[in-house]
């Protein structure tokens, strides 16, 4: 908890500095950030808004948010984007940093003849930006797991919503 707290403070400070000294001045670094947000808008906008809304609602599950936000009412989402604009921008910034660091690490390793690939999840968590933003693509009232076997007589309930393949 102490490390998480410290990292969050450091990242908040880095974002505040970026916003004041870089983003507002239209530098090459600011353009790199803007290019990233445009190129990744298909997932980044929902992700950043989801994280801002999670913070604003004491990190409770999205299905416990007010109905208009939970159900993604367009007018309510637009108001939330305005209200939490700074927080949304901060989460976009954090994803940009992570993306740049990941790309740099992969490039340096590739130069040494090593290939690294990212995680390929087979499912996503129910309380995630992916499920909230694409609710029709999941069977949200069901959960995957495995039946009992010699290792676990009761089986396992993973709490992950299956895809709605239809």
N, C-alpha and C positions, 0 to 999 in steps of 0.2 A: 504494500500500500504506500509506503514512504517513497519508494522508487517511482511508482506510477504518479504520485503527487508531484514529485520533483520534475519528472519528464513533462508532465502536462503544463507546469509553470514555465518551463524552458520553451516549450513549443508555443505557448501563448505569447511569450515575450518575443520569440522569433517572428511570429506572425504579425504582432503589433509593429515591430520594426520594419518588416517587409511592406506592410500596408502604408505606413507613413513615408518611408524613405525610398521605396522602390515602386510599388504598385501605382501610387498616385502620380508618379513622375514620368511614366511612359518609357522607361528604360528598356534595353534589350532583354534584361531579365524579366521585366514586367511583360514584355511581348511573348517571351517563352511561356510564361504562366498562362497568359490569355490564349495562346495557341493550344496549350494542353487542355484548357477548359473547353475550347471549341471542339477539338478532336475527340474528346472523351465525354461530350455532353450526353450521349445516349445512356450512360449509366451514372456519370458523375453528378448531374443535377439532382437526381432522385436520392443518391447516396448522401450528398452533403445536406440536403433538406431533411432527410430522415435523421441524420445524426444531430442536426440542430434541434429538431423537434424532440428527439429523445432527451437531450439536455434540458429543454424547456419543460418537459413533463417528468422530471426527476427520474429519468431513465426507465420508466415503466414500459411494459410491452405495448407495441403499437395498437394492438386490439383493445387496449384499455384507454386509449386516447379519446378525446371528444369525437363523436360520430362523424362529423364533417371532415376531420383530418384523417381519422381511421379509414373512412371510405373514399378518401381522395377527392373530395368535392373541389372542382377546379377553382372556384372563387376563394375558398378557404385556403387552398394551397398558395394561390397568388398573394393573399394577405400574409400568410406565414413567411413566404419568401421575402416580402418587404420587411416584416417585423423582425425577422432573424437574419437579415442580410449579412451582417458582420460575421455571425456564426457560420452561415452557409459558406461564405468566402473563406473563412478559416479552415473548414473541412476540405474545401477544394485545394487550398494551399498545402495542407498536410498530405493529401493524396499526390499532389504534384511533387512534393519533396520525396515521398516514398518511391514514386515512379522514376524520378531522376536517379536516386540512389541505386535502385534495382537495375536500371539500365546501365549505369556506370560499372557496377559490380560485374554484371554479365559481360560487358565489353572487355573489362580487364581480364577476366577469367578466360574469355574466348581467345584473347591474344596469347594466353598461355596454353591453348589447346584444350581447354576444359569448357564443356557446355553445361549450363545449369538451366533447368526449367522451373516454372512456378508450380504451385499447388494446383491439382486438378480435382476439385471437390466433386463427389458423386451426389451430394445433396447439399442443401443450404438450411441454415437454422430458420425456424419459424419467425422469430423476432429479429428479422433482418431487413435491410433495405430492399433486397431482391424480392422477398415475398411481399412486403408492403407495397412496392411499386408495381408488382405483377400478380396481384391476388388471384386473378382468373387462371393463372398458369399452375396453381397449386391446389391440392385438396386439403384445405386448411383445418378441417375438423378430423383429419386422420393423421396417423403417424407411422413411420416405418420402424422396423426392428427385426428381430430374429426369433424364431420359436425356440423352445427349450431343446437342449441337447445334453451330451455327457458333461459339458463344462458348466452349464447353467440350466438347471431343471426348469426354472421359470422363464427362461428366455430373456430377451433384452428389449426394452422400449426406449428408442432413441430420441423421441420427441421431435423428429424432423418431418415436415410435411412432404408427402409424395407429390410428384409432378402430376398435373392433370393432362395426361397425354392426348386426350381428345382436343 
